[in-house]
């Protein structure tokens, strides 16, 4: 159970702060919703409080270390399928909300960028992944987002 003021991750949107918990009538019954304000763009999202895959807590130190280990491992096969097939697969991973899945997409795009140019959508996705990771890690660790982005970039130098 989250409280007002807590930070939570909304899959596909990123980190948000819980502003309110509201009761709404949906389909003839009352349901409770978290109202999140997404930090990256100011958008407001309502998520059912009883949803298992609605929102999650910020990652801990173990997951952060796993993210940087994953980003640092460049000995993986790069997907050379068509850009739209890759894009669909990557979007599916991003929408899971798992920081490790997002880091996997980021690593794949960075490595692919070294061998060929990315499509416009893939470039946007790369930046989006980097932002999602940096924002969550900075809030979880109390670090500056810019510093975390620099750490991420350093994994691919």
Backbone as a printed PyTorch tensor [residue, N CA C, xyz], in Angstrom:
tensor([[[  0.8450,  -1.1860,   0.0000],
         [  0.0000,   0.0000,   0.0000],
         [  0.8850,   1.2410,   0.0000]],

        [[  0.6180,   2.1270,  -0.9290],
         [  1.3550,   3.3830,  -1.0230],
         [  0.6160,   4.4730,  -0.2620]],

        [[  1.3670,   5.4910,   0.1280],
         [  0.7790,   6.6470,   0.7960],
         [  1.0050,   7.8860,  -0.0630]],

        [[  0.2100,   8.9010,   0.1820],
         [  0.3510,  10.1690,  -0.5290],
         [  1.7570,  10.7060,  -0.2710]],

        [[  2.4350,  11.1080,  -1.3510],
         [  3.7980,  11.6110,  -1.2550],
         [  4.8380,  10.5770,  -1.6440]],

        [[  4.4630,   9.2850,  -1.6470],
         [  5.3950,   8.2280,  -2.0530],
         [  5.6790,   8.3090,  -3.5430]],

        [[  6.8550,   7.8350,  -3.9240],
         [  7.1910,   7.6970,  -5.3360],
         [  6.9030,   6.2630,  -5.7570]],

        [[  6.3920,   6.1240,  -6.9710],
         [  6.0950,   4.8020,  -7.5110],
         [  6.3830,   4.8260,  -9.0020]],

        [[  6.6270,   3.6360,  -9.5630],
         [  6.9070,   3.5190, -10.9840],
         [  5.6660,   2.9970, -11.6830]],

        [[  5.2290,   3.7380, -12.6700],
         [  4.0820,   3.3410, -13.4900],
         [  4.6430,   2.8300, -14.8180]],

        [[  4.4970,   1.5260, -15.1040],
         [  5.0700,   0.9670, -16.3320],
         [  4.6760,   1.7610, -17.5780]],

        [[  5.6810,   2.0540, -18.3910],
         [  5.4550,   2.7980, -19.6160],
         [  5.4930,   4.3140, -19.4490]],

        [[  5.3330,   4.7800, -18.2120],
         [  5.3130,   6.2260, -17.9670],
         [  6.5090,   6.7040, -17.1620]],

        [[  6.9990,   5.8550, -16.2750],
         [  8.1390,   6.2370, -15.4450],
         [  7.7390,   6.5120, -14.0160]],

        [[  8.5780,   7.2630, -13.3340],
         [  8.3750,   7.5440, -11.9110],
         [  7.3470,   8.6550, -11.7330]],

        [[  6.4700,   8.4360, -10.7710],
         [  5.4760,   9.4440, -10.4310],
         [  5.3590,   9.5480,  -8.9250]],

        [[  4.7670,  10.6440,  -8.4950],
         [  4.5360,  10.8280,  -7.0700],
         [  3.0360,  10.7000,  -6.8240]],

        [[  2.6810,   9.9490,  -5.7850],
         [  1.2710,   9.7490,  -5.4760],
         [  0.7350,  11.0220,  -4.8380]],

        [[ -0.2500,  11.6150,  -5.5200],
         [ -0.8280,  12.8820,  -5.0750],
         [ -2.0870,  12.6700,  -4.2490]],

        [[ -2.8050,  11.5750,  -4.5450],
         [ -4.0980,  11.3680,  -3.9040],
         [ -4.5140,   9.9170,  -4.0670]],

        [[ -5.4680,   9.5060,  -3.2600],
         [ -6.1300,   8.2160,  -3.4250],
         [ -7.6130,   8.5450,  -3.5190]],

        [[ -8.2320,   8.1750,  -4.6480],
         [ -9.6250,   8.5390,  -4.8960],
         [-10.5020,   7.3120,  -5.0450]],

        [[-11.7560,   7.4820,  -4.6480],
         [-12.7800,   6.4640,  -4.8800],
         [-13.5810,   6.8930,  -6.1030]],

        [[-13.7860,   5.9630,  -7.0240],
         [-14.5860,   6.2370,  -8.2240],
         [-15.5280,   5.0700,  -8.4600]],

        [[-16.6700,   5.3710,  -9.0420],
         [-17.5970,   4.3150,  -9.4080],
         [-17.2640,   3.8520, -10.8190]],

        [[-16.9570,   2.5700, -10.9400],
         [-16.6100,   1.9930, -12.2310],
         [-17.4180,   0.7090, -12.3970]],

        [[-18.2180,   0.6630, -13.4460],
         [-19.0030,  -0.5420, -13.7150],
         [-19.9690,  -0.8920, -12.6020]],

        [[-20.5150,   0.1040, -11.9330],
         [-21.4990,  -0.1320, -10.8890],
         [-20.9360,  -0.4080,  -9.5140]],

        [[-19.6240,  -0.4850,  -9.3840],
         [-19.0450,  -0.6950,  -8.0550],
         [-17.9650,   0.3520,  -7.7950]],

        [[-17.7530,   0.6340,  -6.5300],
         [-16.7430,   1.6220,  -6.1590],
         [-15.3610,   0.9910,  -6.1730]],

        [[-14.4120,   1.7060,  -6.7460],
         [-13.0270,   1.2590,  -6.7930],
         [-12.1340,   2.3780,  -6.2990]],

        [[-11.0020,   1.9860,  -5.7400],
         [-10.0380,   2.9360,  -5.2160],
         [ -8.8730,   3.0630,  -6.2070]],

        [[ -8.4160,   4.3010,  -6.4200],
         [ -7.3480,   4.5650,  -7.3860],
         [ -6.2740,   5.4480,  -6.7680]],

        [[ -5.0130,   5.1360,  -7.1250],
         [ -3.9130,   6.0430,  -6.8260],
         [ -3.8820,   7.0840,  -7.9290]],

        [[ -3.6850,   8.3280,  -7.5600],
         [ -3.5080,   9.3930,  -8.5430],
         [ -2.0310,   9.7610,  -8.5180]],

        [[ -1.3530,   9.4900,  -9.6430],
         [  0.0840,   9.7520,  -9.7510],
         [  0.3310,  10.9060, -10.6930]],

        [[  1.2610,  11.7550, -10.3030],
         [  1.7380,  12.8030, -11.2030],
         [  3.1060,  12.3450, -11.6960]],

        [[  3.1940,  12.0750, -13.0020],
         [  4.4350,  11.5880, -13.5970],
         [  5.4510,  12.7280, -13.6170]],

        [[  6.6290,  12.4660, -13.1080],
         [  7.6510,  13.5080, -12.9590],
         [  8.1610,  14.0030, -14.3060]],

        [[  8.3690,  13.1010, -15.2460],
         [  8.9940,  13.4660, -16.5180],
         [  8.1800,  14.4680, -17.3220]],

        [[  6.8440,  14.3430, -17.2980],
         [  6.0430,  15.2080, -18.1710],
         [  4.8590,  15.8810, -17.4800]],

        [[  4.6740,  15.6420, -16.1870],
         [  3.5930,  16.2860, -15.4470],
         [  2.2210,  15.6710, -15.6660]],

        [[  2.1480,  14.6050, -16.4510],
         [  0.8860,  13.9410, -16.7320],
         [  0.3360,  13.3040, -15.4560]],

        [[ -0.9860,  13.2680, -15.3230],
         [ -1.6320,  12.6310, -14.1860],
         [ -2.2060,  11.2950, -14.6400]],

        [[ -1.9400,  10.2460, -13.8630],
         [ -2.3780,   8.8940, -14.1950],
         [ -3.1260,   8.3300, -12.9920]],

        [[ -4.2260,   7.6130, -13.2670],
         [ -4.9630,   6.9360, -12.2050],
         [ -4.7430,   5.4360, -12.3580]],

        [[ -4.3460,   4.8000, -11.2520],
         [ -4.0580,   3.3690, -11.2640],
         [ -4.8570,   2.7120, -10.1400]],

        [[ -5.5820,   1.6210, -10.4360],
         [ -6.3350,   0.9390,  -9.3740],
         [ -5.4100,   0.4850,  -8.2460]],

        [[ -5.8440,   0.6790,  -7.0150],
         [ -5.0160,   0.3010,  -5.8670],
         [ -4.8710,  -1.2120,  -5.7380]],

        [[ -5.7860,  -1.9670,  -6.3200],
         [ -5.7210,  -3.4280,  -6.2110],
         [ -5.0920,  -4.0880,  -7.4430]],

        [[ -4.5370,  -3.3010,  -8.3380],
         [ -3.9190,  -3.8350,  -9.5560],
         [ -2.5520,  -4.4040,  -9.2340]],

        [[ -2.3240,  -5.6740,  -9.5990],
         [ -1.0400,  -6.3240,  -9.3160],
         [  0.0900,  -5.7700, -10.1730]],

        [[ -0.2080,  -5.4010, -11.4120],
         [  0.8410,  -4.8870, -12.2880],
         [  0.6250,  -3.4120, -12.6020]],

        [[ -0.0260,  -2.6970, -11.6900],
         [ -0.2930,  -1.2840, -11.9060],
         [  0.9270,  -0.4180, -11.6600]],

        [[  1.4010,  -0.4110, -10.4370],
         [  2.5820,   0.3810, -10.0990],
         [  3.4610,  -0.4450,  -9.1640]],

        [[  4.7150,  -0.0230,  -9.0500],
         [  5.6460,  -0.7230,  -8.1630],
         [  6.5060,   0.3000,  -7.4300]],

        [[  7.1880,  -0.1710,  -6.4000],
         [  8.0850,   0.6990,  -5.6380],
         [  9.3630,   0.9440,  -6.4400]],

        [[ 10.1290,   1.9210,  -6.0220],
         [ 11.4160,   2.1980,  -6.6520],
         [ 12.3680,   1.0340,  -6.4060]],

        [[ 13.3210,   0.8580,  -7.2990],
         [ 14.2870,  -0.2310,  -7.1710],
         [ 15.2260,   0.0150,  -5.9960]],

        [[ 15.8130,  -1.0760,  -5.5210],
         [ 16.7770,  -0.9990,  -4.4310],
         [ 18.1950,  -1.1010,  -4.9700]],

        [[ 19.1430,  -1.1150,  -4.0620],
         [ 20.5640,  -1.1420,  -4.4180],
         [ 20.9310,  -2.3710,  -5.2430]],

        [[ 20.3470,  -3.5280,  -4.9170],
         [ 20.6420,  -4.7650,  -5.6510],
         [ 20.2610,  -4.6360,  -7.1190]],

        [[ 19.0460,  -4.1290,  -7.3730],
         [ 18.5820,  -3.9740,  -8.7500],
         [ 19.4060,  -2.9350,  -9.5030]],

        [[ 19.8140,  -1.8880,  -8.8050],
         [ 20.6360,  -0.8530,  -9.4400],
         [ 21.9630,  -1.4530,  -9.8880]],

        [[ 22.5670,  -2.2670,  -9.0300],
         [ 23.8260,  -2.9320,  -9.3920],
         [ 23.6290,  -3.8680, -10.5750]],

        [[ 22.5010,  -4.5730, -10.6000],
         [ 22.2010,  -5.4740, -11.7120],
         [ 22.0430,  -4.7050, -13.0160]],

        [[ 21.4370,  -3.5240, -12.9570],
         [ 21.2610,  -2.6930, -14.1500],
         [ 22.6220,  -2.3110, -14.7260]],

        [[ 23.5380,  -1.8590, -13.8660],
         [ 24.8500,  -1.4500, -14.3630],
         [ 25.6830,  -2.6380, -14.8340]],

        [[ 25.5110,  -3.8040, -14.2090],
         [ 26.1790,  -5.0100, -14.7070],
         [ 25.6640,  -5.3620, -16.0950]],

        [[ 24.3540,  -5.2850, -16.2790],
         [ 23.7510,  -5.5860, -17.5780],
         [ 24.2450,  -4.6040, -18.6400]],

        [[ 24.2600,  -3.3160, -18.3000],
         [ 24.6980,  -2.3020, -19.2640],
         [ 26.1710,  -2.4700, -19.6300]],

        [[ 26.9510,  -2.9700, -18.6910],
         [ 28.3850,  -3.1280, -18.9040],
         [ 28.7270,  -4.3840, -19.7090]],

        [[ 27.8040,  -5.3320, -19.8030],
         [ 28.0250,  -6.5730, -20.5400],
         [ 27.6960,  -6.3510, -22.0200]],

        [[ 28.7250,  -6.2140, -22.8330],
         [ 28.5330,  -5.9430, -24.2610],
         [ 28.6770,  -7.1980, -25.1100]],

        [[ 28.8530,  -8.3380, -24.4610],
         [ 29.0240,  -9.6050, -25.1810],
         [ 27.6730, -10.2550, -25.4520]],

        [[ 26.8040,  -9.5400, -26.1400],
         [ 25.4800, -10.0560, -26.4920],
         [ 25.2750,  -9.9300, -27.9900]],

        [[ 24.4000, -10.7570, -28.5160],
         [ 24.0890, -10.7130, -29.9420],
         [ 23.1400,  -9.5470, -30.1980]],

        [[ 23.4810,  -8.7190, -31.1750],
         [ 22.6470,  -7.5750, -31.5230],
         [ 21.5720,  -8.0380, -32.4950]],

        [[ 20.3410,  -7.6400, -32.2300],
         [ 19.2040,  -8.0020, -33.0660],
         [ 19.2650,  -7.2020, -34.3710]],

        [[ 19.4470,  -7.8920, -35.4960],
         [ 19.5320,  -7.2130, -36.7900],
         [ 18.2670,  -7.3780, -37.6210]],

        [[ 17.1300,  -7.6640, -36.9580],
         [ 15.8730,  -7.7580, -37.6890],
         [ 15.4520,  -6.3520, -38.1270]],

        [[ 14.3350,  -6.2420, -38.8160],
         [ 13.8890,  -4.9300, -39.3020],
         [ 13.5950,  -4.0130, -38.1170]],

        [[ 13.7220,  -2.7110, -38.3560],
         [ 13.5850,  -1.7480, -37.2690],
         [ 12.2000,  -1.8140, -36.6260]],

        [[ 11.1430,  -2.0540, -37.4330],
         [  9.8080,  -2.0520, -36.8390],
         [  9.5660,  -3.2940, -35.9720]],

        [[ 10.1800,  -4.4130, -36.3180],
         [ 10.0750,  -5.6190, -35.4860],
         [ 10.8110,  -5.3950, -34.1570]],

        [[ 12.0150,  -4.8360, -34.2410],
         [ 12.7750,  -4.5230, -33.0270],
         [ 11.9900,  -3.5460, -32.1560]],

        [[ 11.4280,  -2.5370, -32.7900],
         [ 10.6880,  -1.5020, -32.0780],
         [  9.5430,  -2.1190, -31.2740]],

        [[  8.7780,  -3.0290, -31.8870],
         [  7.6580,  -3.6930, -31.1980],
         [  8.1620,  -4.5040, -30.0030]],

        [[  9.2310,  -5.2580, -30.2060],
         [  9.7920,  -6.0670, -29.1140],
         [ 10.2900,  -5.1760, -27.9770]],

        [[ 10.9680,  -4.1010, -28.3370],
         [ 11.4860,  -3.1870, -27.3270],
         [ 10.3550,  -2.5120, -26.5530]],

        [[  9.2980,  -2.0960, -27.2510],
         [  8.1640,  -1.4520, -26.5820],
         [  7.5160,  -2.4020, -25.5840]],

        [[  7.4310,  -3.6650, -25.9650],
         [  6.8600,  -4.6660, -25.0610],
         [  7.6820,  -4.7450, -23.7740]],

        [[  9.0040,  -4.7280, -23.8970],
         [  9.8760,  -4.7830, -22.7270],
         [  9.7360,  -3.5260, -21.8700]],

        [[  9.6700,  -2.3710, -22.5110],
         [  9.5490,  -1.1060, -21.7750],
         [  8.2470,  -1.0690, -20.9800]],

        [[  7.1750,  -1.5540, -21.5860],
         [  5.8610,  -1.5060, -20.9320],
         [  5.7510,  -2.4440, -19.7370]],

        [[  6.6960,  -3.3790, -19.5800],
         [  6.6730,  -4.2310, -18.3860],
         [  6.9660,  -3.4070, -17.1400]],

        [[  7.7070,  -2.3040, -17.3200],
         [  8.0650,  -1.4580, -16.1870],
         [  9.2900,  -1.9440, -15.4390]],

        [[  9.8350,  -3.0890, -15.8240],
         [ 11.0150,  -3.6370, -15.1710],
         [ 12.2490,  -2.8360, -15.5800]],

        [[ 12.9880,  -2.3530, -14.6030],
         [ 14.1740,  -1.5620, -14.8990],
         [ 15.2200,  -2.3980, -15.6390]],

        [[ 15.2930,  -3.6920, -15.3400],
         [ 16.2380,  -4.5640, -16.0410],
         [ 15.8420,  -4.7430, -17.5080]],

        [[ 14.5590,  -4.8650, -17.7830],
         [ 14.0950,  -4.9790, -19.1760],
         [ 14.3940,  -3.6920, -19.9420]],

        [[ 14.1630,  -2.5550, -19.2990],
         [ 14.4360,  -1.2580, -19.9310],
         [ 15.9330,  -1.1150, -20.1860]],

        [[ 16.7490,  -1.5550, -19.2260],
         [ 18.2100,  -1.5020, -19.3910],
         [ 18.6500,  -2.4100, -20.5390]],

        [[ 17.9850,  -3.5440, -20.7050],
         [ 18.2960,  -4.4590, -21.8050],
         [ 18.0110,  -3.7830, -23.1490]],

        [[ 16.9040,  -3.0690, -23.2400],
         [ 16.5700,  -2.3330, -24.4670],
         [ 17.6110,  -1.2470, -24.7190]],

        [[ 17.9730,  -0.5190, -23.6760],
         [ 18.9630,   0.5430, -23.8090],
         [ 20.2920,  -0.0090, -24.3170]],

        [[ 20.7420,  -1.1050, -23.7100],
         [ 21.9980,  -1.7280, -24.1290],
         [ 21.9190,  -2.1580, -25.5910]],

        [[ 20.8290,  -2.7990, -25.9800],
         [ 20.6630,  -3.2550, -27.3660],
         [ 20.7200,  -2.0900, -28.3460]],

        [[ 20.0500,  -0.9940, -28.0050],
         [ 20.0450,   0.1670, -28.8980],
         [ 21.4200,   0.8220, -28.9770]],

        [[ 22.1030,   0.9290, -27.8480],
         [ 23.4540,   1.5020, -27.8580],
         [ 24.3950,   0.6610, -28.7180]],

        [[ 24.3330,  -0.6580, -28.5470],
         [ 25.2130,  -1.5400, -29.3110],
         [ 24.8460,  -1.5340, -30.7920]],

        [[ 23.5710,  -1.4790, -31.0980],
         [ 23.1140,  -1.4240, -32.4850],
         [ 23.5750,  -0.1180, -33.1430]],

        [[ 23.5460,   0.9480, -32.3590],
         [ 23.9640,   2.2710, -32.8570],
         [ 25.4180,   2.2600, -33.3220]],

        [[ 26.2490,   1.3920, -32.7240],
         [ 27.6540,   1.2930, -33.1200],
         [ 27.8380,   0.6190, -34.4740]],

        [[ 26.8690,  -0.2080, -34.8730],
         [ 27.0160,  -0.9230, -36.1410],
         [ 26.2000,  -0.3310, -37.2800]],

        [[ 25.1410,   0.3970, -36.9680],
         [ 24.3520,   1.0490, -38.0210],
         [ 23.5410,   2.1850, -37.4180]],

        [[ 23.0040,   3.0270, -38.2750],
         [ 22.2530,   4.1590, -37.7470],
         [ 20.8570,   3.7100, -37.3160]],

        [[ 20.3810,   4.3180, -36.2490],
         [ 19.0740,   3.9890, -35.7050],
         [ 17.9890,   4.7730, -36.4230]],

        [[ 16.7890,   4.2000, -36.4730],
         [ 15.6430,   4.9270, -37.0100],
         [ 15.2910,   6.0520, -36.0410]],

        [[ 14.4680,   6.9850, -36.4900],
         [ 14.0450,   8.0930, -35.6320],
         [ 13.3750,   7.5640, -34.3650]],

        [[ 12.4970,   6.5740, -34.5220],
         [ 11.7910,   5.9910, -33.3780],
         [ 12.7360,   5.3190, -32.4020]],

        [[ 13.7630,   4.6470, -32.9280],
         [ 14.7380,   3.9860, -32.0580],
         [ 15.5840,   5.0080, -31.3090]],

        [[ 15.9130,   6.1190, -31.9670],
         [ 16.6720,   7.1760, -31.2800],
         [ 15.8680,   7.7390, -30.1100]],

        [[ 14.5730,   7.9760, -30.3600],
         [ 13.7020,   8.4750, -29.2940],
         [ 13.5850,   7.4600, -28.1700]],

        [[ 13.4810,   6.1800, -28.5460],
         [ 13.3660,   5.1180, -27.5610],
         [ 14.6290,   5.0270, -26.7120]],

        [[ 15.7980,   5.1720, -27.3170],
         [ 17.0580,   5.1350, -26.5990],
         [ 17.0790,   6.2330, -25.5340]],

        [[ 16.7050,   7.4340, -25.9140],
         [ 16.6750,   8.5510, -24.9660],
         [ 15.6370,   8.3220, -23.8760]],

        [[ 14.4830,   7.7900, -24.2630],
         [ 13.4260,   7.5150, -23.3000],
         [ 13.8920,   6.4880, -22.2660]],

        [[ 14.5320,   5.4200, -22.7370],
         [ 15.0470,   4.3870, -21.8200],
         [ 16.0710,   4.9780, -20.8630]],

        [[ 16.9730,   5.7760, -21.4110],
         [ 18.0100,   6.3890, -20.5800],
         [ 17.3670,   7.2890, -19.5170]],

        [[ 16.3520,   8.0390, -19.9170],
         [ 15.6570,   8.9220, -18.9760],
         [ 14.9170,   8.1380, -17.8950]],

        [[ 14.2260,   7.0590, -18.2960],
         [ 13.4890,   6.2410, -17.3210],
         [ 14.4330,   5.6510, -16.2800]],

        [[ 15.5590,   5.1280, -16.7440],
         [ 16.5350,   4.5170, -15.8350],
         [ 17.1640,   5.5770, -14.9300]],

        [[ 17.6140,   6.6650, -15.5280],
         [ 18.2890,   7.7160, -14.7550],
         [ 17.3630,   8.3200, -13.7050]],

        [[ 16.1210,   8.5480, -14.0760],
         [ 15.1880,   9.1640, -13.1460],
         [ 14.9090,   8.2650, -11.9420]],

        [[ 14.6780,   6.9830, -12.2010],
         [ 14.3730,   6.0780, -11.1000],
         [ 15.5790,   5.8770, -10.1950]],

        [[ 16.7500,   5.6760, -10.7890],
         [ 17.9510,   5.4670,  -9.9730],
         [ 18.2830,   6.7240,  -9.1730]],

        [[ 18.1190,   7.8940,  -9.7700],
         [ 18.4370,   9.1240,  -9.0450],
         [ 17.5050,   9.3130,  -7.8400]],

        [[ 16.2360,   8.9850,  -8.0050],
         [ 15.3170,   9.1060,  -6.8670],
         [ 15.5770,   8.0240,  -5.8190]],

        [[ 15.8920,   6.8220,  -6.2660],
         [ 16.1420,   5.7250,  -5.3330],
         [ 17.4230,   5.9510,  -4.5260]],

        [[ 18.4390,   6.5590,  -5.1620],
         [ 19.7400,   6.7710,  -4.5160],
         [ 19.9390,   8.1740,  -3.9750]],

        [[ 19.0650,   9.0770,  -4.3330],
         [ 19.2410,  10.4680,  -3.9100],
         [ 20.3360,  11.1720,  -4.6850]],

        [[ 20.6170,  10.6780,  -5.8960],
         [ 21.6540,  11.2730,  -6.7420],
         [ 21.0380,  12.2590,  -7.7300]],

        [[ 21.8930,  13.0680,  -8.3220],
         [ 21.4800,  13.9850,  -9.3740],
         [ 21.2260,  13.1790, -10.6510]],

        [[ 20.1320,  13.4560, -11.3410],
         [ 19.7740,  12.7250, -12.5640],
         [ 20.8560,  12.8620, -13.6260]],

        [[ 21.4430,  14.0300, -13.7210],
         [ 22.4930,  14.2660, -14.7120],
         [ 23.7060,  13.3670, -14.4510]],

        [[ 24.0520,  13.1860, -13.1750],
         [ 25.1710,  12.3130, -12.8040],
         [ 24.8750,  10.8620, -13.1590]],

        [[ 23.6450,  10.4360, -12.9380],
         [ 23.2680,   9.0590, -13.2670],
         [ 23.3180,   8.8540, -14.7790]],

        [[ 22.8460,   9.8480, -15.5360],
         [ 22.9190,   9.7500, -17.0030],
         [ 24.3780,   9.6260, -17.4580]],

        [[ 25.2700,  10.3430, -16.8190],
         [ 26.6960,  10.2560, -17.1540],
         [ 27.2430,   8.8650, -16.8580]],

        [[ 26.8130,   8.2740, -15.7300],
         [ 27.2320,   6.9070, -15.3920],
         [ 26.7380,   5.9140, -16.4410]],

        [[ 25.5070,   6.1240, -16.9070],
         [ 24.9390,   5.2400, -17.9380],
         [ 25.7500,   5.3730, -19.2140]],

        [[ 26.0130,   6.5970, -19.6410],
         [ 26.7810,   6.8350, -20.8580],
         [ 28.1810,   6.2210, -20.7550]],

        [[ 28.7640,   6.2630, -19.5600],
         [ 30.1160,   5.7290, -19.3530],
         [ 30.1820,   4.2170, -19.5950]],

        [[ 29.0670,   3.5350, -19.5210],
         [ 29.0370,   2.0950, -19.7620],
         [ 29.2670,   1.7530, -21.2290]],

        [[ 29.1330,   2.7560, -22.1110],
         [ 29.2190,   2.4980, -23.5580],
         [ 30.3560,   3.2380, -24.2330]],

        [[ 31.3120,   3.7290, -23.4600],
         [ 32.4470,   4.4490, -24.0320],
         [ 33.5150,   3.4810, -24.4740]]])
